[in-house]
Structures are given as structure tokens and as C-alpha cells.
């Protein structure tokens, strides 16, 4: 079986499994500008796209779909503060501010 990123020439269907974004979201994006209407279908249960068309059309559509299926938070840190911490300025991790707030000169 060949991977979806290198579809065979000629008319056919490519299956693209998505990991980081919902198939329905990518379908909306692609139907608006990247493909012919009806050329892409979403299977929301399996979170896959079914792309039909010629080899060149499918290749372009697969590349477009995969460009949206990215882990944008990879390597990022997130810190959640409770409402009380934000209002009172209390911090349960006082050393963490060192990386966010530069020391004042003087």
C-alpha cells in the first residue's frame, strides 16, 4: 500500500488520516479554496479525509490537508492561573517569574 502523500497516477481516492485537527475543520478549509466542490469528504468517526480526483489533484489536496494537520503547541509551555491568583497576585511558583519578568536595574 502506498502512503497518501504519494498517490498513484490516474483517477482515484486517497485516504488521509489526521492526528492533530478534526477532519471536519480541514474539510471546511479545503472546500473554500483548495479543491473542487465535493472532491473531499470527511469521516468524522475515524477522523480521516477521503480525497478523490486525478493523481495531481489528489497530491495537491493531500499536501494541503497535511499542512493543516500540525501540532502547533509542540515545544510550547502553558501556565494556567486561577482567578484568585490573578486577582491577588499570589503565586504558588515564585521562581517561575524569573523567566518571564526581567530584573529591574537599580
DSSP file (Angstrom, degrees, kcal/mol; ACC not computed):
  #  RESIDUE AA STRUCTURE BP1 BP2  ACC     N-H-->O    O-->H-N    N-H-->O    O-->H-N    TCO  KAPPA ALPHA  PHI   PSI    X-CA   Y-CA   Z-CA
    1    1 A X              0   0    0      0, 0.0     2,-0.3     0, 0.0     0, 0.0   0.000 360.0 360.0 360.0 133.2    0.0    0.0    0.0
    2    2 A X        -     0   0    0      1,-0.1     6,-0.1     2,-0.0     5,-0.0  -0.648 360.0-106.1 -88.1 144.9    1.3    3.4   -0.9
    3    3 A X    >   -     0   0    0     -2,-0.3     3,-1.8     1,-0.1    -1,-0.1  -0.326  28.1-114.5 -67.1 154.7    1.1    6.3    1.5
    4    4 A X  G >  S+     0   0    0      1,-0.3     3,-0.6    11,-0.2    58,-0.1   0.756 111.2  69.5 -61.7 -24.7   -1.5    9.0    0.9
    5    5 A X  G 3  S+     0   0    0      1,-0.3    -1,-0.3    57,-0.1     2,-0.2   0.633 104.3  41.7 -73.2 -10.7    1.3   11.6    0.3
    6    6 A X  G <  S-     0   0    0     -3,-1.8    -1,-0.3    56,-0.0    -2,-0.1  -0.560  82.9-173.1-131.8  71.4    2.3    9.9   -2.9
    7    7 A X    <   -     0   0    0     -3,-0.6     3,-0.1    48,-0.2    -3,-0.1  -0.252  29.2-104.7 -66.0 151.7   -0.9    8.9   -4.7
    8    8 A X        -     0   0    0      1,-0.1    -1,-0.1    -6,-0.1    51,-0.1  -0.356  43.3 -94.4 -70.9 154.5   -0.8    6.8   -7.8
    9    9 A X  S    S+     0   0    0     46,-0.1    -1,-0.1    45,-0.1     2,-0.1  -0.278  86.9  40.4 -66.4 158.0   -1.4    8.5  -11.2
   10   10 A X  S    S-     0   0    0     -3,-0.1     2,-0.2     2,-0.1    43,-0.1  -0.214 104.1 -36.2  93.6 174.3   -4.9    8.5  -12.7
   11   11 A X  S    S+     0   0    0     43,-0.2     2,-0.3    -2,-0.1    43,-0.2  -0.479  81.6 115.1 -73.4 137.8   -8.3    9.0  -11.1
   12   12 A X  E     -A   53   0A   0     41,-2.1    41,-2.0    -2,-0.2     2,-0.4  -0.953  58.0 -86.5-174.4-167.9   -8.7    7.5   -7.7
   13   13 A X  E     -A   52   0A   0     -2,-0.3     2,-0.4    39,-0.2    39,-0.2  -0.988  27.3-160.7-127.3 134.2   -9.3    8.1   -4.0
   14   14 A X  E     -A   51   0A   0     37,-2.9    37,-2.9    -2,-0.4     2,-0.5  -0.934  10.1-145.2-113.8 139.6   -6.7    8.8   -1.3
   15   15 A X  E     -A   50   0A   0     -2,-0.4     2,-0.6    35,-0.2   -11,-0.2  -0.912  14.0-170.0-105.5 126.3   -7.3    8.3    2.4
   16   16 A X  E     -A   49   0A   0     33,-2.8    33,-2.3    -2,-0.5     2,-0.3  -0.924   8.9-153.6-120.9 106.0   -5.7   10.8    4.7
   17   17 A X  E     -A   48   0A   0     -2,-0.6     2,-0.4    31,-0.2    31,-0.2  -0.611  13.7-150.4 -76.5 137.3   -5.7   10.1    8.5
   18   18 A X        +     0   0    0     29,-2.4     5,-0.1    -2,-0.3    48,-0.0  -0.872  20.0 177.0-111.0 142.4   -5.5   13.3   10.6
   19   19 A X  S    S+     0   0    0     -2,-0.4    -1,-0.1    50,-0.1    51,-0.1   0.782  76.3  28.1-110.8 -39.9   -3.9   13.4   14.0
   20   20 A X  S    S+     0   0    0      1,-0.1     2,-0.3     2,-0.1    52,-0.1   0.619 116.3  42.4-106.6 -15.6   -4.0   17.0   15.3
   21   21 A X  S    S-     0   0    0     26,-0.1     2,-0.1    50,-0.0    -1,-0.1  -0.945  86.6-100.4-133.5 152.3   -7.0   18.6   13.7
   22   22 A X     >  -     0   0    0     -2,-0.3     4,-2.0     1,-0.1     5,-0.2  -0.429  22.8-129.9 -75.1 146.4  -10.5   17.4   13.0
   23   23 A X  H  > S+     0   0    0      1,-0.2     4,-2.5     2,-0.2     5,-0.1   0.865 108.7  57.3 -61.2 -36.8  -11.4   16.2    9.6
   24   24 A X  H  > S+     0   0    0      2,-0.2     4,-2.0     1,-0.2    -1,-0.2   0.885 105.7  50.0 -64.0 -38.7  -14.5   18.5    9.5
   25   25 A X  H  > S+     0   0    0      2,-0.2     4,-2.0     1,-0.2    -2,-0.2   0.930 112.5  45.7 -65.4 -46.1  -12.3   21.6   10.1
   26   26 A X  H  X S+     0   0    0     -4,-2.0     4,-2.9     1,-0.2     5,-0.2   0.888 109.5  56.5 -65.0 -38.2   -9.9   20.7    7.3
   27   27 A X  H  X S+     0   0    0     -4,-2.5     4,-2.7     1,-0.2     5,-0.2   0.927 107.0  48.8 -58.4 -45.8  -12.9   19.9    5.0
   28   28 A X  H  X S+     0   0    0     -4,-2.0     4,-1.1     1,-0.2    -1,-0.2   0.914 113.5  47.2 -61.3 -42.7  -14.3   23.4    5.5
   29   29 A X  H  X S+     0   0    0     -4,-2.0     4,-0.8     1,-0.2     5,-0.4   0.925 115.6  43.9 -64.3 -44.5  -10.9   24.9    4.8
   30   30 A X  H >X>S+     0   0    0     -4,-2.9     5,-1.8     1,-0.2     4,-1.5   0.872 109.4  55.0 -73.3 -36.8  -10.3   22.9    1.7
   31   31 A X  H 3<5S+     0   0    0     -4,-2.7    -1,-0.2    -5,-0.2    -2,-0.2   0.791 104.5  57.3 -65.6 -25.6  -13.8   23.2    0.2
   32   32 A X  H 3<5S-     0   0    0     -4,-1.1    -1,-0.2    -5,-0.2    -2,-0.2   0.786 134.8 -17.5 -78.7 -25.5  -13.5   27.0    0.4
   33   33 A X  H <<5S+     0   0    0     -4,-0.8    -3,-0.2    -3,-0.5    -2,-0.2   0.571 121.6  61.9-150.8 -20.4  -10.3   27.4   -1.7
   34   34 A X  T  <5S+     0   0    0     -4,-1.5     2,-0.3    -5,-0.4    -3,-0.2   0.730  98.9  24.1 -98.5 -21.7   -8.2   24.3   -2.3
   35   35 A X  S   <S-     0   0    0     -5,-1.8     2,-0.1    26,-0.0     3,-0.1  -0.858  83.9 -83.4-139.0 169.8  -10.3   21.7   -4.1
   36   36 A X    >   -     0   0    0     -2,-0.3     3,-2.1     1,-0.1     4,-0.4  -0.470  64.3 -87.5 -68.0 146.2  -13.2   21.2   -6.4
   37   37 A X  T 3  S+     0   0    0      1,-0.3    -1,-0.1     2,-0.1    -6,-0.0  -0.350 114.8  13.6 -56.8 131.5  -16.6   21.1   -4.6
   38   38 A X  T 3  S+     0   0    0      2,-0.2    -1,-0.3    -3,-0.1    14,-0.1   0.382  93.5 109.5  85.2  -4.0  -17.3   17.6   -3.5
   39   39 A X  S <  S+     0   0    0     -3,-2.1    13,-2.9     1,-0.1     2,-0.4   0.722  75.9  51.0 -76.8 -19.9  -13.7   16.3   -4.1
   40   40 A X  E     -B   51   0A   0     -4,-0.4     2,-0.3    11,-0.2    -2,-0.2  -0.965  65.2-177.2-122.2 133.9  -13.0   15.9   -0.4
   41   41 A X  E     -B   50   0A   0      9,-2.5     9,-3.0    -2,-0.4     2,-0.4  -0.949  16.5-138.2-126.3 150.0  -15.2   14.1    2.2
   42   42 A X  E     -B   49   0A   0     -2,-0.3     2,-0.7     7,-0.2     7,-0.2  -0.903   6.5-160.3-111.3 134.7  -14.7   13.8    5.9
   43   43 A X  E  >> -B   48   0A   0      5,-2.8     5,-1.8    -2,-0.4     4,-1.2  -0.907  13.1-175.9-106.0  98.6  -15.2   10.7    8.0
   44   44 A X  T  45S+     0   0    0     -2,-0.7    -1,-0.1     1,-0.2   -21,-0.1   0.765  76.7  61.2 -71.8 -25.0  -15.6   12.3   11.4
   45   45 A X  T  45S+     0   0    0      1,-0.2    -1,-0.2    -3,-0.1    -2,-0.0   0.919 120.0  25.5 -65.6 -42.8  -15.8    9.0   13.2
   46   46 A X  T  45S-     0   0    0     -3,-0.2   -28,-0.2     2,-0.1    -2,-0.2   0.481 104.7-126.7 -97.9  -5.8  -12.3    7.9   12.1
   47   47 A X  T  <5 +     0   0    0     -4,-1.2   -29,-2.4     1,-0.2     2,-0.3   0.940  63.8 132.6  54.8  53.3  -11.0   11.5   11.6
   48   48 A X  E   < -AB  17  43A   0     -5,-1.8    -5,-2.8   -31,-0.2     2,-0.4  -0.904  51.1-135.0-127.7 158.0   -9.9   10.9    8.0
   49   49 A X  E     -AB  16  42A   0    -33,-2.3   -33,-2.8    -2,-0.3     2,-0.6  -0.916   8.7-152.5-109.4 141.2  -10.3   12.7    4.8
   50   50 A X  E     -AB  15  41A   0     -9,-3.0    -9,-2.5    -2,-0.4     2,-0.5  -0.970  17.0-170.2-111.4 117.5  -11.3   10.9    1.5
   51   51 A X  E     -AB  14  40A   0    -37,-2.9   -37,-2.9    -2,-0.6     2,-0.3  -0.934   1.9-170.9-115.8 124.4   -9.9   12.8   -1.5
   52   52 A X  E     +A   13   0A   0    -13,-2.9     2,-0.3    -2,-0.5   -39,-0.2  -0.873  34.1  77.0-116.1 149.0  -11.0   11.9   -5.0
   53   53 A X  E    S-A   12   0A   0    -41,-2.0   -41,-2.1    -2,-0.3    -2,-0.0  -0.939  79.1 -32.9 151.1-170.2   -9.6   13.2   -8.3
   54   54 A X     >  -     0   0    0     -2,-0.3     4,-2.8   -43,-0.2     5,-0.3  -0.229  67.4 -98.4 -71.0 169.4   -6.7   12.7  -10.6
   55   55 A X  H  > S+     0   0    0      1,-0.2     4,-2.4     2,-0.2   -48,-0.2   0.902 125.1  46.6 -57.1 -44.0   -3.2   11.9   -9.3
   56   56 A X  H  > S+     0   0    0      2,-0.2     4,-2.2     1,-0.2    -1,-0.2   0.900 113.0  48.9 -67.7 -41.0   -2.1   15.6   -9.4
   57   57 A X  H  > S+     0   0    0      2,-0.2     4,-2.3     1,-0.2    -2,-0.2   0.923 114.1  45.9 -64.2 -43.7   -5.3   16.9   -7.9
   58   58 A X  H  X S+     0   0    0     -4,-2.8     4,-3.1     2,-0.2     5,-0.2   0.908 110.4  53.2 -66.2 -41.5   -5.1   14.3   -5.0
   59   59 A X  H  X S+     0   0    0     -4,-2.4     4,-2.3    -5,-0.3    -1,-0.2   0.928 111.9  45.2 -59.5 -45.8   -1.4   15.0   -4.5
   60   60 A X  H  X S+     0   0    0     -4,-2.2     4,-2.1     2,-0.2    -1,-0.2   0.904 115.1  47.8 -64.6 -41.5   -2.1   18.8   -4.1
   61   61 A X  H  X S+     0   0    0     -4,-2.3     4,-2.7     2,-0.2    -2,-0.2   0.893 111.4  49.9 -68.2 -39.6   -5.1   18.2   -1.8
   62   62 A X  H  X S+     0   0    0     -4,-3.1     4,-2.6     2,-0.2     5,-0.2   0.928 111.1  49.4 -63.9 -44.9   -3.2   15.7    0.4
   63   63 A X  H  X S+     0   0    0     -4,-2.3     4,-1.4    -5,-0.2    -2,-0.2   0.901 112.5  48.3 -60.6 -41.4   -0.3   18.2    0.7
   64   64 A X  H  X S+     0   0    0     -4,-2.1     4,-0.8     2,-0.2     3,-0.2   0.935 112.1  48.5 -64.3 -46.9   -2.7   21.0    1.6
   65   65 A X  H >X S+     0   0    0     -4,-2.7     4,-1.0     1,-0.2     3,-1.0   0.915 111.4  49.6 -60.2 -44.3   -4.5   18.8    4.2
   66   66 A X  H 3< S+     0   0    0     -4,-2.6    -1,-0.2     1,-0.3    -2,-0.2   0.771 101.0  63.8 -69.3 -24.8   -1.3   17.7    5.8
   67   67 A X  H 3< S+     0   0    0     -4,-1.4    -1,-0.3    -3,-0.2    -2,-0.2   0.768 106.8  44.5 -69.3 -23.1   -0.1   21.3    6.1
   68   68 A X  H << S+     0   0    0     -3,-1.0     2,-1.8    -4,-0.8    -1,-0.2   0.691  94.7  81.2 -88.5 -21.7   -3.1   21.9    8.4
   69   69 A X     <  +     0   0    0     -4,-1.0     2,-0.4     2,-0.1    -1,-0.2  -0.531  67.8 131.9 -87.7  73.7   -2.5   18.8   10.5
   70   70 A X        -     0   0    0     -2,-1.8     2,-1.4    -3,-0.1     3,-0.1  -0.951  64.4-123.1-129.2 142.6    0.3   20.2   12.7
   71   71 A X    >   -     0   0    0     -2,-0.4     3,-1.5     1,-0.2    -2,-0.1  -0.701  31.7-179.5 -83.8  90.5    0.8   20.1   16.4
   72   72 A X  T 3  S+     0   0    0     -2,-1.4    -1,-0.2     1,-0.3    -3,-0.0   0.705  76.7  55.5 -67.8 -20.5    1.1   23.9   16.9
   73   73 A X  T >  S+     0   0    0     -3,-0.1     3,-2.3     2,-0.1    -1,-0.3   0.416  74.8 129.5 -93.8   2.3    1.7   23.5   20.7
   74   74 A X  T <  S+     0   0    0     -3,-1.5     3,-0.1     1,-0.3    -4,-0.0  -0.366  82.4   7.1 -59.8 127.1    4.7   21.2   20.3
   75   75 A X  T 3  S+     0   0    0      1,-0.3     2,-0.3    -2,-0.1    -1,-0.3   0.526 105.1 121.7  79.3   5.3    7.5   22.5   22.4
   76   76 A X    <   -     0   0    0     -3,-2.3     2,-0.4     2,-0.0    -1,-0.3  -0.705  52.4-142.2-100.7 153.3    5.3   25.2   24.0
   77   77 A X        -     0   0    0     -2,-0.3     2,-0.4    -3,-0.1    -3,-0.0  -0.894  12.5-165.7-112.7 145.3    4.6   25.7   27.7
   78   78 A X        -     0   0    0     -2,-0.4     2,-0.5     2,-0.0    -2,-0.0  -0.990   3.0-165.6-130.8 138.6    1.3   26.8   29.1
   79   79 A X        -     0   0    0     -2,-0.4     2,-0.5     2,-0.0    -2,-0.0  -0.988   6.2-157.4-127.1 124.8    0.6   28.1   32.6
   80   80 A X        -     0   0    0     -2,-0.5     2,-0.4     0, 0.0    -2,-0.0  -0.876   7.6-164.7-101.6 128.6   -2.9   28.3   33.9
   81   81 A X        -     0   0    0     -2,-0.5    10,-0.0    10,-0.0     2,-0.0  -0.905  19.9-122.6-109.9 140.4   -3.6   30.7   36.8
   82   82 A X     >  -     0   0    0     -2,-0.4     4,-1.9     1,-0.1     5,-0.2  -0.339  28.5-109.4 -72.2 162.7   -6.7   30.5   38.9
   83   83 A X  H  > S+     0   0    0      1,-0.2     4,-2.3     2,-0.2     5,-0.2   0.890 120.3  54.0 -59.1 -39.4   -8.9   33.6   39.1
   84   84 A X  H  > S+     0   0    0      1,-0.2     4,-2.8     2,-0.2     6,-0.4   0.908 106.9  50.3 -63.6 -42.7   -7.8   34.1   42.7
   85   85 A X  H  > S+     0   0    0      1,-0.2     4,-1.7     2,-0.2    -1,-0.2   0.892 111.8  48.2 -62.9 -38.8   -4.2   34.1   41.8
   86   86 A X  H  < S+     0   0    0     -4,-1.9    -2,-0.2     2,-0.2    -1,-0.2   0.890 115.6  43.6 -69.5 -39.1   -4.8   36.6   39.1
   87   87 A X  H  < S+     0   0    0     -4,-2.3    -2,-0.2     1,-0.2    -1,-0.2   0.909 124.1  33.1 -72.3 -43.0   -6.7   39.0   41.4
   88   88 A X  H  < S-     0   0    0     -4,-2.8    -2,-0.2    -5,-0.2    -3,-0.2   0.669  97.8-128.9 -91.8 -17.1   -4.5   38.7   44.4
   89   89 A X     <  +     0   0    0     -4,-1.7    -3,-0.1    -5,-0.3    -4,-0.1   0.572  54.7 150.6  79.6   7.8   -1.2   38.4   42.7
   90   90 A X        -     0   0    0     -6,-0.4     2,-0.4    -5,-0.2    -1,-0.3  -0.438  27.5-162.8 -72.8 149.9   -0.3   35.3   44.8
   91   91 A X        -     0   0    0     -2,-0.1     3,-0.4    -3,-0.1   -10,-0.0  -0.987  22.6-164.4-139.5 125.4    1.9   32.8   43.1
   92   92 A X  S    S+     0   0    0     -2,-0.4     2,-0.2     1,-0.3    -1,-0.1   0.549  95.0  46.3 -83.8  -7.8    2.5   29.2   44.1
   93   93 A X    >   +     0   0    0      1,-0.1     3,-1.7     2,-0.0     4,-0.5  -0.626  66.1 169.2-130.4  72.4    5.6   29.1   41.9
   94   94 A X  G >  S+     0   0    0     -3,-0.4     3,-0.9     1,-0.3     4,-0.3   0.801  74.5  59.7 -61.3 -29.1    7.5   32.3   42.7
   95   95 A X  G >  S+     0   0    0      1,-0.2     3,-1.0     2,-0.2     4,-0.4   0.716  89.8  72.6 -71.4 -18.6   10.7   31.1   40.9
   96   96 A X  G X  S+     0   0    0     -3,-1.7     3,-1.0     1,-0.2     4,-0.4   0.779  85.1  66.0 -68.4 -24.9    8.7   30.8   37.6
   97   97 A X  G X> S+     0   0    0     -3,-0.9     4,-3.2    -4,-0.5     3,-1.1   0.771  84.1  74.9 -67.7 -24.1    8.5   34.6   37.3
   98   98 A X  G <4 S+     0   0    0     -3,-1.0    -1,-0.2    -4,-0.3    -2,-0.2   0.845  96.4  47.5 -57.5 -33.9   12.2   34.8   36.8
   99   99 A X  G <4 S+     0   0    0     -3,-1.0    -1,-0.3    -4,-0.4    -2,-0.2   0.667 120.5  37.6 -82.6 -14.6   11.9   33.5   33.3
  100  100 A X  T <4 S+     0   0    0     -3,-1.1     2,-0.6    -4,-0.4    -2,-0.2   0.779 113.0  49.6-104.4 -34.4    9.1   35.9   32.4
  101  101 A X  S  < S-     0   0    0     -4,-3.2    -1,-0.2     3,-0.0     3,-0.1  -0.930  78.3-134.1-116.2 118.7    9.9   39.2   34.2
  102  102 A X        -     0   0    0     -2,-0.6     2,-0.1     1,-0.1    -3,-0.1  -0.365  32.8-100.1 -68.6 149.2   13.4   40.8   33.8
  103  103 A X        -     0   0    0     -5,-0.1     2,-0.3     1,-0.1    -1,-0.1  -0.403  39.4-112.7 -67.2 143.5   15.0   42.0   36.9
  104  104 A X        -     0   0    0     -2,-0.1     2,-0.2    -3,-0.1    -1,-0.1  -0.573  27.3-124.9 -80.0 138.9   14.8   45.8   37.5
  105  105 A X              0   0    0     -2,-0.3    -1,-0.1     1,-0.2     0, 0.0  -0.573 360.0 360.0 -79.3 143.3   18.0   47.7   37.3
  106  106 A X              0   0    0     -2,-0.2    -1,-0.2     0, 0.0    -2,-0.0   0.422 360.0 360.0 127.9 360.0   18.9   49.9   40.2
